[in-house]
């Protein structure tokens, strides 16, 4: 059966072109609506499988308003718009679309974006309710928190596929570890994973590093060089800190994703490459797009399957497991008989806020192991300014960290009148991602009526 698509677009020429493209590709177009009011009626009468959605429409309501309604009734949608300012992009992101196309676009781009969107929608249905009762960890990823379990389940689902993955998280949260896990659980595991730190590449050498060069292509090119993409042929390229890649290099990367081919610098032929792209960033790529530093079309090419890594301060229940894991690793490496961390020392770790996340914890354990002369660690040297002060009333009953967190989230929800995401929502108040807040609410048993 042909998939049914509703076009919500107030420019007749654009809408008609879309209709022709979709019919040619075998889709059934249920209609064209120029306003949210018309779209609502068409959705009710025709029940489309997908909606292509412009942002600026006739009437008082926008495509973003309709997007929230589509989320409620579980109809997937893609935006088609020329509007890419930061405020709009942030509002768009909150609705969790399955794609965003910038006008004007090619017919081929539309078909590729629809394929990506359909894949994301199918995957999302599998991720919505992972069976964490039967949770099985991935080797090297340490922790039992609900937030980490959600990440692991997403890795297991996406790894066997060949789609692009975008890993988002603060510095030190373990993005490269997740990238390697995606590769190791994929059909490409027997081929290379080539790691590229985009932030460390000299601007003048980026093209040569990624795509290679021919002998004599520039001054100093005394031999032929095989670039990272050719080196990874059949395997995976991990583009760390993708947000640091300059715009001209982004154009070339987009071509690789679209055409599956490269050209060496100074060469005169195209070379087919079979690579999977896993990218990572600690930046807000939406902000980078809005400020003109990152291409929107590349963002959505990479963002086919996003995985957001929680900060360590959001999964403090994993600190003890992580600490013992690193203790065993570095005690063994230094051939020291250190076998334990005292309860008081663990309490210190729990009270610290971990701005450097897991990387900071690992370095602290490594350093402490080298300095410790007994069989157990009894104290850590932590920055004084970030430790929580002791209770003034030593006899008062202290709440658990989980209780404090639950109370804090409830207060944020109350202050935002129950709104979780978007401008003025509890996620904004708490300065965390909406999806992270939803996960915490689920874990803490907070009424989902706030959703």
MIDRENZA-634963 format. One line per field, with one value per residue (C-alpha): chain; y, x, z; residue number from 1; residue in three letters. Coordinates in steps of 0.5 Angstrom, whole numbers, plus 500, padded with zeros to 3 digits. Layout:
# MIDRENZA-634963
unit A, ...
y Y, ...
x X, ...
z Z, ...
pos NUM, ...
code ala, ...
***
This chain:
# MIDRENZA-634963
unit A, A, A, A, A, A, A, A, A, A, A, A, A, A, A, A, A, A, A, A, A, A, A, A, A, A, A, A, A, A, A, A, A, A, A, A, A, A, A, A, A, A, A, A, A, A, A, A, A, A, A, A, A, A, A, A, A, A, A, A, A, A, A, A, A, A, A, A, A, A, A, A, A, A, A, A, A, A, A, A, A, A, A, A, A, A, A, A, A, A, A, A, A, A, A, A, A, A, A, A, A, A, A, A, A, A, A, A, A, A, A, A, A, A, A, A, A, A, A, A, A, A, A, A, A, A, A, A, A, A, A, A, A, A, A, A, A, A, A, A, A, A, A, A, A, A, A, A, A, A, A, A, A, A, A, A, A, A, A, A, A, A, A, A, A, A, A, A, A, A, A, A, A, A, A, A, A, A, A, A, A, A, A, A, A, A, A, A, A, A, A, A, A, A, A, A, A, A, A, A, A, A, A, A, A, A, A, A, A, A, A, A, A, A, A, A, A, A, A, A, A, A, A, A, A, A, A, A, A, A, A, A, A, A, A, A, A, A, A, A, A, A, A, A, A, A, A, A, A, A, A, A, A, A, A, A, A, A, A, A, A, A, A, A, A, A, A, A, A, A, A, A, A, A, A, A, A, A, A, A, A, A, A, A, A, A, A, A, A, A, A, A, A, A, A, A, A, A, A, A, A, A, A, A, A, A, A, A, A, A, A, A, A, A, A, A, A, A, A, A, A, A, A, A, A, A, A, A, A, A, A, A, A, A, A, A, A, A, A, A, A, A, A, A, A, A, A, A, A, A, A, A, A, A, A, A, A, A, A, A, A, A, A, A, A, A, A, A, A, A, A, A, A, A, A, A, A, A, A, A, A, A, A, A, A, A, A, A, A, A, A, A, A, A, A, A, A, A, A, A, A, A, A, A, A, A, A, A, A, A, A, A, A, A, A, A, A, A, A, A, A, A, A, A, A, A, A, A, A, A, A, A, A, A, A, A, A, A, A, A, A, A, A, A, A, A, A, A, A, A, A
y 500, 507, 511, 517, 524, 531, 537, 543, 549, 556, 557, 554, 553, 550, 545, 543, 542, 537, 534, 532, 530, 525, 522, 521, 517, 513, 516, 518, 525, 526, 534, 541, 545, 552, 553, 549, 549, 546, 541, 539, 538, 534, 530, 528, 526, 523, 520, 521, 517, 523, 530, 535, 542, 549, 553, 560, 559, 563, 564, 565, 558, 556, 549, 549, 549, 544, 539, 539, 536, 531, 529, 528, 523, 520, 522, 523, 530, 533, 541, 544, 551, 557, 560, 558, 563, 560, 562, 558, 552, 551, 551, 546, 542, 541, 538, 533, 532, 527, 532, 539, 541, 548, 551, 551, 543, 538, 532, 527, 531, 530, 523, 522, 526, 522, 515, 518, 520, 513, 510, 514, 513, 506, 506, 510, 506, 500, 505, 508, 502, 498, 492, 494, 489, 484, 490, 487, 492, 493, 491, 497, 502, 502, 503, 501, 508, 508, 514, 510, 504, 508, 510, 502, 500, 505, 503, 496, 498, 502, 499, 493, 498, 502, 509, 515, 516, 523, 523, 529, 530, 534, 534, 527, 524, 518, 520, 516, 510, 510, 511, 504, 500, 502, 500, 493, 491, 493, 488, 493, 490, 486, 493, 499, 505, 511, 516, 524, 529, 535, 540, 538, 538, 544, 548, 548, 540, 538, 536, 532, 529, 527, 525, 524, 528, 526, 527, 534, 537, 542, 544, 539, 533, 529, 523, 520, 520, 516, 520, 517, 516, 511, 508, 506, 503, 498, 500, 506, 514, 517, 525, 527, 535, 535, 542, 545, 543, 549, 550, 549, 542, 541, 541, 536, 532, 532, 530, 524, 522, 523, 520, 515, 518, 522, 526, 526, 533, 534, 528, 527, 521, 520, 514, 510, 509, 505, 508, 509, 516, 516, 524, 527, 534, 538, 544, 545, 544, 548, 554, 553, 552, 559, 563, 560, 556, 549, 547, 545, 540, 536, 537, 533, 528, 526, 527, 521, 517, 522, 519, 524, 522, 524, 528, 524, 529, 526, 519, 519, 512, 510, 513, 507, 502, 507, 508, 501, 500, 505, 503, 496, 498, 503, 499, 493, 498, 501, 494, 497, 492, 497, 494, 498, 505, 507, 509, 516, 517, 515, 520, 525, 523, 523, 530, 533, 536, 533, 539, 534, 528, 521, 523, 527, 522, 517, 522, 523, 515, 514, 520, 518, 510, 513, 517, 512, 508, 503, 498, 502, 509, 513, 520, 524, 531, 535, 542, 545, 550, 545, 540, 541, 544, 539, 540, 545, 540, 534, 530, 532, 527, 528, 527, 522, 525, 522, 525, 532, 531, 529, 535, 540, 537, 538, 545, 546, 543, 547, 554, 552, 550, 543, 545, 540, 542, 549, 556, 557, 549, 546, 543, 550, 552, 546, 547, 540, 537, 535, 528, 528, 531, 526, 520, 523, 523, 516, 514, 518, 516, 523, 524, 523, 528, 533, 531
x 500, 503, 504, 500, 503, 500, 503, 502, 505, 502, 506, 502, 508, 512, 507, 505, 512, 512, 506, 509, 516, 512, 507, 513, 516, 510, 507, 500, 499, 492, 492, 495, 493, 495, 494, 493, 486, 486, 491, 487, 481, 485, 488, 482, 479, 485, 489, 496, 502, 507, 506, 511, 510, 512, 513, 510, 503, 497, 493, 495, 498, 505, 507, 511, 504, 501, 508, 506, 499, 502, 506, 500, 497, 503, 504, 511, 513, 518, 519, 520, 522, 527, 527, 533, 534, 536, 530, 526, 531, 530, 523, 523, 528, 523, 518, 523, 522, 524, 528, 528, 529, 532, 528, 530, 532, 533, 528, 534, 535, 527, 527, 534, 531, 524, 528, 532, 526, 522, 528, 528, 521, 521, 528, 524, 518, 523, 527, 521, 520, 526, 526, 531, 528, 533, 538, 545, 551, 556, 563, 567, 561, 560, 554, 547, 543, 537, 540, 546, 541, 537, 544, 546, 539, 540, 547, 544, 539, 542, 549, 547, 544, 548, 546, 549, 550, 551, 553, 552, 554, 559, 566, 569, 562, 565, 563, 569, 567, 560, 563, 567, 561, 557, 562, 564, 557, 556, 557, 563, 567, 572, 574, 577, 574, 578, 578, 579, 579, 576, 578, 586, 586, 590, 585, 590, 591, 583, 582, 588, 587, 580, 580, 588, 592, 596, 604, 605, 598, 601, 608, 611, 606, 612, 608, 601, 597, 591, 586, 582, 576, 580, 583, 576, 573, 569, 569, 567, 569, 569, 569, 570, 568, 564, 562, 569, 569, 570, 564, 568, 570, 563, 561, 566, 563, 556, 558, 561, 555, 550, 555, 559, 565, 571, 576, 584, 586, 590, 586, 582, 578, 572, 574, 568, 568, 564, 564, 559, 559, 559, 560, 560, 560, 559, 557, 549, 549, 543, 546, 552, 547, 543, 549, 552, 557, 554, 550, 543, 543, 549, 546, 540, 544, 549, 543, 539, 540, 542, 545, 545, 550, 548, 553, 556, 552, 546, 548, 551, 549, 554, 560, 562, 562, 566, 571, 572, 573, 578, 581, 582, 585, 590, 592, 594, 597, 602, 603, 600, 596, 590, 584, 578, 575, 573, 565, 568, 572, 566, 562, 567, 566, 558, 558, 562, 559, 564, 565, 570, 565, 568, 574, 575, 574, 578, 584, 583, 583, 589, 593, 590, 592, 600, 600, 597, 601, 596, 592, 586, 584, 581, 581, 581, 584, 578, 577, 575, 570, 566, 565, 558, 558, 557, 550, 550, 545, 549, 543, 538, 535, 538, 535, 538, 540, 535, 529, 533, 533, 526, 524, 528, 524, 518, 519, 521, 515, 511, 514, 513, 506, 507, 511, 517, 520, 520, 521, 519, 519, 522, 528, 530, 529, 534, 538, 538, 535, 528, 529, 534, 528, 523, 528, 529, 521, 520, 526, 523, 516, 514, 507, 507, 501, 507, 509
z 500, 498, 504, 505, 505, 507, 505, 509, 505, 504, 497, 492, 487, 492, 495, 487, 486, 492, 490, 483, 486, 491, 486, 482, 487, 489, 495, 495, 497, 501, 500, 500, 506, 507, 514, 521, 521, 514, 516, 522, 518, 512, 518, 521, 514, 510, 516, 513, 515, 514, 514, 510, 514, 513, 519, 517, 514, 513, 520, 527, 528, 525, 523, 530, 533, 529, 530, 537, 535, 531, 536, 541, 535, 533, 526, 524, 520, 517, 516, 510, 511, 509, 516, 520, 525, 532, 536, 530, 530, 538, 538, 532, 536, 542, 537, 535, 528, 523, 519, 516, 509, 507, 501, 495, 495, 490, 489, 490, 497, 499, 497, 501, 507, 507, 507, 513, 517, 516, 518, 525, 526, 525, 530, 535, 536, 538, 543, 546, 551, 552, 556, 561, 566, 562, 561, 559, 559, 554, 555, 558, 559, 567, 571, 572, 572, 568, 564, 562, 561, 556, 552, 552, 549, 544, 542, 541, 537, 532, 532, 527, 522, 517, 519, 521, 529, 532, 540, 544, 551, 555, 555, 559, 558, 554, 547, 544, 548, 545, 538, 539, 542, 536, 531, 535, 535, 528, 522, 520, 527, 523, 519, 522, 526, 524, 529, 527, 532, 528, 533, 532, 524, 522, 517, 511, 512, 513, 506, 505, 512, 511, 503, 501, 496, 490, 489, 487, 489, 493, 496, 500, 497, 496, 496, 495, 501, 503, 507, 513, 509, 504, 511, 514, 507, 509, 517, 521, 521, 528, 527, 534, 535, 529, 531, 530, 522, 518, 513, 506, 509, 511, 504, 502, 508, 506, 499, 502, 505, 499, 494, 497, 494, 495, 491, 493, 493, 486, 483, 477, 479, 484, 489, 492, 499, 504, 511, 516, 520, 527, 529, 536, 539, 546, 542, 541, 533, 533, 535, 530, 525, 527, 527, 520, 523, 521, 515, 517, 511, 514, 521, 519, 515, 521, 526, 523, 530, 536, 542, 548, 554, 561, 565, 571, 576, 573, 574, 581, 583, 578, 581, 586, 580, 576, 582, 583, 575, 575, 581, 579, 572, 575, 581, 576, 571, 577, 580, 587, 592, 593, 593, 596, 597, 604, 605, 607, 601, 596, 600, 598, 591, 591, 594, 588, 582, 577, 571, 568, 568, 567, 565, 571, 575, 572, 572, 580, 581, 577, 581, 588, 586, 585, 591, 596, 600, 603, 601, 601, 599, 605, 602, 595, 594, 591, 589, 595, 592, 589, 595, 599, 606, 611, 615, 620, 624, 625, 628, 623, 618, 611, 605, 600, 594, 590, 595, 594, 586, 586, 590, 586, 579, 582, 584, 577, 574, 579, 577, 570, 571, 569, 562, 561, 555, 551, 553, 560, 561, 567, 563, 561, 569, 570, 565, 562, 556, 556, 554, 560, 564, 562, 564, 571, 572, 569, 574, 580, 579, 578, 575, 567, 567, 567, 560
pos 1, 2, 3, 4, 5, 6, 7, 8, 9, 10, 11, 12, 13, 14, 15, 16, 17, 18, 19, 20, 21, 22, 23, 24, 25, 26, 27, 28, 29, 30, 31, 32, 33, 34, 35, 36, 37, 38, 39, 40, 41, 42, 43, 44, 45, 46, 47, 48, 49, 50, 51, 52, 53, 54, 55, 56, 57, 58, 59, 60, 61, 62, 63, 64, 65, 66, 67, 68, 69, 70, 71, 72, 73, 74, 75, 76, 77, 78, 79, 80, 81, 82, 83, 84, 85, 86, 87, 88, 89, 90, 91, 92, 93, 94, 95, 96, 97, 98, 99, 100, 101, 102, 103, 104, 105, 106, 107, 108, 109, 110, 111, 112, 113, 114, 115, 116, 117, 118, 119, 120, 121, 122, 123, 124, 125, 126, 127, 128, 129, 130, 131, 132, 133, 134, 135, 136, 137, 138, 139, 140, 141, 142, 143, 144, 145, 146, 147, 148, 149, 150, 151, 152, 153, 154, 155, 156, 157, 158, 159, 160, 161, 162, 163, 164, 165, 166, 167, 168, 169, 170, 171, 172, 173, 174, 175, 176, 177, 178, 179, 180, 181, 182, 183, 184, 185, 186, 187, 188, 189, 190, 191, 192, 193, 194, 195, 196, 197, 198, 199, 200, 201, 202, 203, 204, 205, 206, 207, 208, 209, 210, 211, 212, 213, 214, 215, 216, 217, 218, 219, 220, 221, 222, 223, 224, 225, 226, 227, 228, 229, 230, 231, 232, 233, 234, 235, 236, 237, 238, 239, 240, 241, 242, 243, 244, 245, 246, 247, 248, 249, 250, 251, 252, 253, 254, 255, 256, 257, 258, 259, 260, 261, 262, 263, 264, 265, 266, 267, 268, 269, 270, 271, 272, 273, 274, 275, 276, 277, 278, 279, 280, 281, 282, 283, 284, 285, 286, 287, 288, 289, 290, 291, 292, 293, 294, 295, 296, 297, 298, 299, 300, 301, 302, 303, 304, 305, 306, 307, 308, 309, 310, 311, 312, 313, 314, 315, 316, 317, 318, 319, 320, 321, 322, 323, 324, 325, 326, 327, 328, 329, 330, 331, 332, 333, 334, 335, 336, 337, 338, 339, 340, 341, 342, 343, 344, 345, 346, 347, 348, 349, 350, 351, 352, 353, 354, 355, 356, 357, 358, 359, 360, 361, 362, 363, 364, 365, 366, 367, 368, 369, 370, 371, 372, 373, 374, 375, 376, 377, 378, 379, 380, 381, 382, 383, 384, 385, 386, 387, 388, 389, 390, 391, 392, 393, 394, 395, 396, 397, 398, 399, 400, 401, 402, 403, 404, 405, 406, 407, 408, 409, 410, 411, 412, 413, 414, 415, 416, 417, 418, 419, 420, 421, 422, 423, 424, 425, 426, 427, 428, 429, 430, 431, 432, 433, 434, 435, 436, 437, 438, 439, 440, 441, 442, 443, 444, 445, 446, 447, 448, 449, 450, 451
code unk, unk, unk, unk, unk, unk, unk, unk, unk, unk, unk, unk, unk, unk, unk, unk, unk, unk, unk, unk, unk, unk, unk, unk, unk, unk, unk, unk, unk, unk, unk, unk, unk, unk, unk, unk, unk, unk, unk, unk, unk, unk, unk, unk, unk, unk, unk, unk, unk, unk, unk, unk, unk, unk, unk, unk, unk, unk, unk, unk, unk, unk, unk, unk, unk, unk, unk, unk, unk, unk, unk, unk, unk, unk, unk, unk, unk, unk, unk, unk, unk, unk, unk, unk, unk, unk, unk, unk, unk, unk, unk, unk, unk, unk, unk, unk, unk, unk, unk, unk, unk, unk, unk, unk, unk, unk, unk, unk, unk, unk, unk, unk, unk, unk, unk, unk, unk, unk, unk, unk, unk, unk, unk, unk, unk, unk, unk, unk, unk, unk, unk, unk, unk, unk, unk, unk, unk, unk, unk, unk, unk, unk, unk, unk, unk, unk, unk, unk, unk, unk, unk, unk, unk, unk, unk, unk, unk, unk, unk, unk, unk, unk, unk, unk, unk, unk, unk, unk, unk, unk, unk, unk, unk, unk, unk, unk, unk, unk, unk, unk, unk, unk, unk, unk, unk, unk, unk, unk, unk, unk, unk, unk, unk, unk, unk, unk, unk, unk, unk, unk, unk, unk, unk, unk, unk, unk, unk, unk, unk, unk, unk, unk, unk, unk, unk, unk, unk, unk, unk, unk, unk, unk, unk, unk, unk, unk, unk, unk, unk, unk, unk, unk, unk, unk, unk, unk, unk, unk, unk, unk, unk, unk, unk, unk, unk, unk, unk, unk, unk, unk, unk, unk, unk, unk, unk, unk, unk, unk, unk, unk, unk, unk, unk, unk, unk, unk, unk, unk, unk, unk, unk, unk, unk, unk, unk, unk, unk, unk, unk, unk, unk, unk, unk, unk, unk, unk, unk, unk, unk, unk, unk, unk, unk, unk, unk, unk, unk, unk, unk, unk, unk, unk, unk, unk, unk, unk, unk, unk, unk, unk, unk, unk, unk, unk, unk, unk, unk, unk, unk, unk, unk, unk, unk, unk, unk, unk, unk, unk, unk, unk, unk, unk, unk, unk, unk, unk, unk, unk, unk, unk, unk, unk, unk, unk, unk, unk, unk, unk, unk, unk, unk, unk, unk, unk, unk, unk, unk, unk, unk, unk, unk, unk, unk, unk, unk, unk, unk, unk, unk, unk, unk, unk, unk, unk, unk, unk, unk, unk, unk, unk, unk, unk, unk, unk, unk, unk, unk, unk, unk, unk, unk, unk, unk, unk, unk, unk, unk, unk, unk, unk, unk, unk, unk, unk, unk, unk, unk, unk, unk, unk, unk, unk, unk, unk, unk, unk, unk, unk, unk, unk, unk, unk, unk, unk, unk, unk, unk, unk, unk, unk, unk, unk, unk, unk, unk, unk, unk, unk, unk, unk, unk, unk, unk, unk, unk, unk, unk, unk, unk, unk, unk
***
